[in-house]
Amino acid sequence: MNYVKKKSLTPIIMLITGALFLGLGPVMVRFAAEASAEVIAFYRMLFAIPLLWLLSLGSSDSGTIREKLMAFSAGIFLAADLACWHTAIASTKVANATLLIGLSPFWVAFMSALYPGLRLSTRFFVALILCFTGMTLLTSMSGFTPKLGTGEYLSIIASLFYAVFTYLFAMVCKKMAPVHALKWSSVGSATFMFLVALIRDQPLLGFSPKAWLSLLGLGVIIQTLAWLLISKGLKHIHATVGSLGLLGQQIATVFFGWILLGESLGSIQLFGCGVMMLGMVLGGKWAPRPEEILKELE
């Protein structure tokens, strides 16, 4: 086991910084829009794997075969989340899909509560509700519609897949070096997305230089830099806190969309961002203690 107790703010800072970098993802995806969602996700993973492999050469804690398979499986769940979510976007409003994917911290909390000896306080669930309320305000200006159709059901399924990924990935990051965990999860995601692209008969070549540059940026900035920061943070904190911190991506996406794409940013959205940040801070304060995390890893 590679987990080390750490009570400093460094892991939280690394997690949130990585989540903020993730906010650039939708902007880069917009620039690579001539490729399908499956192909974009595939190249994001593919371009990251060589970099992660090189970075992993300096780390000796590569994990056991079981831990590598665990990381590979986590990557498959992430890819399944992406496949469901991108399909959902085609069937419903982006605001609806974005809001419902935010259910993932609740699923992570429920999965964690299944372990004896791990206590999630009522206050932590208050923090979860604050985050979800903030996200509701964040998406209200983007045309959220309260309904349940195919797109909404797919978004809920995607949130479940993302929760399983977050839980597995956070656990495996505590058992092996984060760079190795990220490397094997990226291999799992790339394998799954390649198969999905083949099944859906999506073209893998013939894109413009702008699209290729965006795909490369997704691999280097999002999958390598951002997720390496996140994985290093997840090594020292519980998955429930990690899932809350990853909601920071939604806040960053709003601001990057405003700065780089000229999208509107209203007072309600700003208030929603503030509520989400308050929920994340309180969630980190009321999270499971390190000794409880050790029990869960046994």
SVG drawing of the C-alpha trace seen along z (x, -y; Angstrom):
<svg xmlns="http://www.w3.org/2000/svg" viewBox="-40 -40 54 49">
<polyline fill="none" stroke="black" stroke-width="0.4" points="0.0,0.0 1.3,-3.4 -1.1,-5.7 0.5,-8.2 -1.5,-10.3 -1.2,-13.9 -3.2,-16.8 -1.7,-19.7 -3.6,-21.7 -1.3,-20.8 -3.4,-17.8 -6.5,-19.9 -4.7,-22.7 -3.3,-20.2 -6.8,-18.7 -8.5,-22.1 -5.7,-23.3 -6.1,-20.2 -9.9,-20.6 -9.5,-24.2 -7.3,-23.1 -10.0,-20.6 -12.2,-23.6 -10.2,-24.2 -11.4,-20.9 -14.8,-21.9 -13.1,-24.9 -10.6,-22.6 -13.3,-20.2 -15.1,-23.0 -12.0,-23.7 -11.9,-20.0 -15.6,-19.8 -15.0,-18.4 -14.1,-15.1 -16.8,-13.0 -16.9,-12.9 -15.6,-9.3 -12.6,-10.2 -11.8,-13.3 -11.8,-11.2 -9.7,-8.5 -7.0,-10.9 -7.0,-12.7 -6.0,-9.5 -3.7,-8.3 -1.6,-11.5 -1.3,-11.4 -0.1,-7.8 3.5,-8.3 4.0,-11.3 2.7,-9.4 4.9,-6.4 8.0,-8.7 7.0,-10.3 6.4,-7.0 10.0,-5.8 11.2,-7.9 8.8,-6.1 9.5,-2.7 6.1,-2.1 4.4,-0.7 1.9,1.5 0.9,5.1 -0.9,6.7 -4.2,6.4 -3.7,2.7 -2.8,2.1 -6.0,4.0 -7.9,1.8 -6.5,-1.4 -7.3,0.0 -10.9,0.8 -11.2,-2.8 -10.3,-4.1 -13.0,-2.0 -15.6,-3.5 -14.3,-7.0 -14.6,-6.2 -18.2,-4.8 -19.0,-8.1 -17.7,-10.1 -19.6,-8.0 -22.9,-8.3 -22.5,-12.0 -21.7,-13.0 -24.6,-10.9 -26.8,-12.6 -25.7,-16.0 -27.1,-15.1 -30.4,-14.2 -31.0,-17.0 -29.8,-20.5 -26.2,-20.9 -27.4,-22.5 -29.5,-19.4 -26.6,-17.0 -24.1,-19.2 -26.3,-19.5 -27.2,-15.7 -23.5,-14.7 -23.0,-16.7 -24.9,-13.9 -21.6,-11.9 -20.4,-13.1 -23.7,-11.7 -23.0,-8.3 -19.4,-8.4 -20.6,-9.2 -23.1,-6.4 -20.5,-3.9 -18.2,-5.1 -20.9,-4.7 -21.1,-1.0 -17.8,-0.4 -18.0,0.3 -15.9,-2.1 -16.2,-5.0 -18.5,-7.7 -19.9,-10.4 -21.3,-13.1 -24.6,-14.9 -22.6,-18.1 -20.8,-16.5 -24.1,-15.8 -25.0,-19.5 -21.8,-20.4 -22.9,-18.0 -26.3,-19.7 -24.7,-23.2 -22.5,-22.1 -25.5,-20.7 -27.5,-23.8 -24.7,-26.0 -24.5,-23.9 -28.3,-24.2 -27.8,-28.0 -24.9,-27.8 -26.9,-25.9 -30.1,-27.9 -28.9,-30.7 -28.0,-28.1 -31.5,-26.9 -32.0,-24.1 -35.4,-22.4 -36.8,-20.2 -37.7,-17.0 -36.7,-13.4 -36.1,-12.1 -33.5,-9.8 -30.8,-12.5 -31.5,-12.9 -31.4,-9.2 -28.2,-8.9 -26.7,-11.7 -27.7,-10.0 -26.1,-6.8 -23.0,-8.8 -22.8,-10.3 -22.9,-6.7 -20.0,-5.7 -18.0,-8.8 -18.6,-8.1 -17.3,-4.5 -14.3,-5.9 -13.6,-8.5 -13.9,-6.0 -11.7,-3.3 -9.1,-5.9 -8.8,-7.6 -8.4,-4.2 -5.7,-2.9 -3.8,-6.2 -3.3,-5.4 -2.0,-1.9 0.5,-2.8 2.3,-5.9 -0.3,-8.3 1.5,-8.6 1.3,-4.8 -2.4,-4.8 -3.1,-7.6 -1.1,-5.8 -3.0,-2.5 -6.4,-4.2 -5.6,-6.2 -4.8,-2.9 -8.1,-1.5 -10.0,-4.6 -8.2,-4.7 -9.0,-1.0 -12.7,-1.5 -13.1,-4.7 -11.2,-3.1 -13.7,-0.2 -16.7,-2.6 -15.3,-4.7 -15.0,-1.6 -18.5,-0.3 -20.0,-3.7 -17.8,-3.9 -16.3,-7.2 -13.4,-8.6 -10.1,-8.7 -8.2,-10.8 -8.7,-13.7 -9.0,-16.6 -7.7,-20.1 -4.4,-21.3 -6.5,-23.3 -8.4,-20.2 -5.2,-18.1 -3.6,-20.9 -6.7,-20.9 -6.5,-17.1 -2.9,-17.3 -3.7,-20.0 -6.3,-17.7 -3.7,-15.0 -1.0,-17.2 -2.9,-19.8 -6.0,-17.9 -5.2,-14.2 -1.5,-14.6 -1.0,-17.9 -4.5,-18.3 -5.1,-14.7 -1.6,-14.2 -2.2,-17.1 -5.6,-15.5 -4.2,-12.1 -1.4,-13.4 -4.1,-15.1 -6.4,-12.1 -3.5,-10.1 -3.9,-11.9 -7.6,-12.6 -10.8,-10.6 -12.8,-10.0 -15.8,-11.9 -13.7,-15.1 -12.1,-14.4 -15.5,-14.2 -16.5,-17.6 -13.2,-19.2 -13.7,-17.9 -16.9,-20.0 -14.5,-23.0 -14.2,-22.0 -17.8,-23.4 -16.8,-26.7 -13.7,-27.0 -15.6,-26.0 -18.0,-29.0 -15.2,-31.4 -13.1,-30.1 -16.2,-30.2 -16.7,-33.8 -13.1,-34.8 -12.2,-32.7 -15.5,-32.2 -17.4,-35.4 -20.2,-33.4 -22.5,-35.3 -21.9,-35.3 -24.8,-36.5 -25.1,-37.4 -27.0,-34.2 -24.1,-32.1 -21.6,-34.1 -23.7,-33.4 -23.9,-29.7 -20.1,-29.6 -19.8,-31.1 -22.3,-28.5 -20.4,-25.7 -17.0,-26.9 -18.5,-27.2 -19.8,-23.6 -16.3,-22.4 -14.6,-24.2 -17.0,-22.8 -16.9,-19.3 -13.1,-19.3 -13.4,-20.4 -16.1,-17.7 -14.5,-14.9 -13.5,-11.4 -10.3,-11.4 -7.1,-9.8 -7.4,-6.9 -10.8,-6.1 -9.4,-6.1 -6.8,-3.5 -9.6,-1.2 -11.3,-1.5 -8.1,-0.5 -7.5,2.6"/>
</svg>
